[in-house]
Amino acid sequence: MMELQIYKPLWGHVGTFADAVDQAVAAGFDGIEGPVPEDSEEQESMRAHLEKQRLGLIAEVTTGGGYVPDPKATPERHLADLRRGIERSLPLSPRFINTQTGLDAWPMAIQIKFHEKVVGLTTEYGVPISVETHRSRSTFSPWVTRDLLEAVPELMITCDFSHWCCVAERLVMDDDPALLALVANRCHHIHARVGYDQGPQVPDPRAPEYAVAVDRHRAWWQILWNERRERGCEVTTFTPEFGTDGYLHLEPYTQKPVADLWEVNRWMAARLTEWFDRDYSK
């Protein structure tokens, strides 16, 4: 029987890492997803907190200068950043590396060579590397990602369909069942954020006006679940990843958030558990 594991994102978390761990434990999460700090003392503190509470870690690594990459950063710069991030993360024994990497503007020939080298790092370091589907990155659209997956058969991805809904300005994964099947076959991890036609994050997924978007994302995730079960995967991992930094809608002038991020992510985790138990607990 396949097991569902849910990870708390550090993105948008307010407070210390110890606070994040306490929140994850109280909410019944299985681990934390986020970057490993460069400072050795902070690394050790992170490791100790995770070990004490028996939480897993999905280590996040961004390349090319940050969450939005420098368009002048070369593929070699991105690979060097990825190497450093992996080496920084390995002492904490992450379940795998989730990376935002590459650049949307590169020609396909460069994209393919770059991602072949990313796959090579998985073998070199002995840790799975999952490339996140993300705007500004090589995987910014479903069709470019399709071409990459066909050209690099061992490439695995973190599916965050919210970005593609924003890029395509529609609930795009309903367009092509064959494309969704290919993506499902290469899915290693899932970011459970709900996007819509005008953005990568609905203001509040609990609101009835976004019920259709939530329902369609659920349907796509279920296809990913089904594929992972067919492949004999013992675990499927999700990170409810509603976040800040322009994703969370704010009221004009007051800048008051329209929703509480942690409440929304806990709600999303509860829905994922409910749906998963209903469909896969038998």
N, C-alpha and C positions, 0 to 999 in steps of 0.2 A: 504493500500500500504506500502510495506517495505521501510524503509529509510536507505541509506548508510551513515555511519559516518566514517571519516578518521582522524587518530591520528598521530601526529608527534612524532617520537622516540627521546628521549634524547640521546640515544646511538649514538655516533659519532658527536654529536652537539658540535660546537666550540663557546664558548662565555658564557654569563650569562644565567640564567633561563629567565630573562626578554627578552633577545634577542630571545630565543627559542619561547616565547609566541608571540613576534612581528612577527617572521617568520611564525608561524602557522596561525596567523590572516591574514597576507598578502596573504598567499597561499590558504586561504579558508578552512583550516583544522578545525575540530570540537573539537580537544582537544590535550592533550599531554600524551604520554606513557613513564613512567620512574619511578625510585625509589624515594620514599619520604625520604628526609635527616633525620638524627638522631637529629641534632641540632634544638631546638624548635624555635629559631628565623628564621632559614632558612625555617622551615616548615610554619611558619606564612607568610613569604614573598612569598613562593610558593602559598599558599592558596589565598593570596590577589591578586596576578597577575592573577591567573586563574579566580577568581571571577570577577575581573574588566573587563576582556575580555569575560566573560561567556563561558569559555572553560571547557570541561570535563577532567577528569583524569582517566587513567588506571594505577593503582599503580603496579609497578614491584617489586617482592620480589624474591631474590635468596637465596638458602639455602646450607648449607654444606661448607661454607667458601669462597664463591665467585662464579663467573660465571663458573669457572671450579672447581667442588667440590673436597674437600679433600677425597681421597678414604678411609681414615680411619674414616671419620665422620659417626657416627651411625645414624640410623633412628630417634632416640630420639633427636639427635643434629639437624637434618634437621627439625623436627617438631618444636623444640624450636625456631629455626631461623625463620620459617614461622610464628609462633605466634608473635614474636617480630615485624616482618615486617608488619603483618596485623594491630597490635595495633598501630604502628607508622603511618600507612596510614589512618586509620579510621577517624581521625579528619578532613581530607581533603575531605571526602565523595566521595571516588572513585566510578566510575561506577562498577568496579570489580577489583579483584586481579589477575594479571597474574604472575604465578610463574614458575621459573626453579627450579625443585626440584627432590629429589631422586638421585639414582646412578645406572649407567648401570650394574654394576657388582653384584648387589644383586640377590639372588635366587628369583624365581617367588613367592614363598610363602611369603617372606618378602615384595616384591613389593606390593602384594595384601593387606596385613595388613596395610602397610604404607599408601597406597592411600585410604583405607577405613577411616583412621584417617584424611586424608586431607579433604575428603568429610564431615566428622564430624565437622571440623572447619567451614565449610560454614554455617552449622546450628547454631553452637555455637556463631559465630560472626555476623551472619545475613548479610553476604556479599558473593556474588558469587566468587568462586575460580576456575580459569581456568589454567590447567596444560599444559605448553608449550611443544610441541614436539621438542626435542633438543638433539644433541649429548652430550655424557658423562652423560646424565640423564636417568631416568627410561624409558623414552619414546624415546630412541635413534633410534629405528627401528620400522617400521610399524607393524611387526609381534608381537613383544613384546607388543606394544601398543594395538594391537587387543586383545591379551589375557587379558590385564589389563581391557580394556573396557568391555569385556564379563564377567569378574569376579567381577567388581565393577560398577554396572549398573548406579549409579548416578554420576560417574566421568565425568566431562566436560573438554574439551581440547582446547588449542590454536593451530591451525593447521599451522605449518611452514614446508611445504613440502620440502623446500630447503635442510634441514638437511638430510632427508631420501633419496633424490637423491644422495647426497654425500656418505652416508653410503652404499647404494645399488649399487652405480656406474652406475645408469641408471635413466631414467625418470620413476620412479618405480610405481607411482600411476596409470599407464596404465595397470599394470600387472593383477590386480584383482578387477573387478568392485564391488564385494560384500564387499571387505575390504574398498574400497573408500566409499561405501554407509554407512557402519557402522561408519566410521570416521566422515562423514558428519552429521550423526544423533546425534553425541556427540560434534560437533563443537560449541564452544562458541565465539571464536574470531579467526581472521586470520592475520598472518604476511605475508605481500606481498613482499617477497624476492624471487628471481628466482635462483634456484640452477641448477646444471648440473652434468654430470657424474663424474667430477673431482673436484668438490668443492661446497660449500654451497652458493656461490654468483658468478654469471657470472660477468666478468669484467665490462661490460656495457650493460644493457638490451636493449639499443637503437641500438646497433650494429646488422647488418643483420645476422651475423654468429650465433647469439643467438636467432633468431626469433622462431625457433622450440621450444626451452625451454620456451620462454615467452608464446607461443601459448598453450603449454600443461599445464602450470600452470594456465593460464586463464581458460582453459576447466575444470580443477579440481575445481578452485574457483567457477565457475558457478554452478557446482554440489552442492557445499556447500551452495551457495545462494539459489538454488532451494529448497534444503532440509529445510533451515531456513524459507523460505516463506511458505512451506507446513506445517511447525510446527506452523505457525501463529506468527512468530517473527516480531515485529514492526520495529526493528532496526538490522542491521548487521554492525559490526565494523571491520575495517581494519587498520593496521599500515604498511605503506610502510617501510620496515626495512632493507634497504641496509645499511651496517655499516662498521666499521673500525676494528682495532685490528686483522689484518691478513685476514680479509674478503675482504677488498678493495685491489685490485691488485696494486702493486707499480713497477715502473721501476727499474731494477737492478742498483746498484751503486748510482743513484741520489735519489732513494726512492720517486720519484715524483708520485703522484696518477694518475692512468690512467683515472679517472673520478672524478667529483665533487659530493660528496655524497648528498648534499642538492638538487642539480639540478636533480640527478637521482631519489631521493625520490619524488620530486615534479612531475617529469615526470611520475613516477609510479602512483601517486595519480590522475593525470589527465587521465591516461589510465583507471584506475579503475572507475572513474566517467563516462567516456565516455561509457565504456562497460556496466556499471550498468544502466545508463539512457537509453541506446539502448534496453536493455532486460527487464527492470522492470518499466519503467516510464509510461507504458500504463495502 
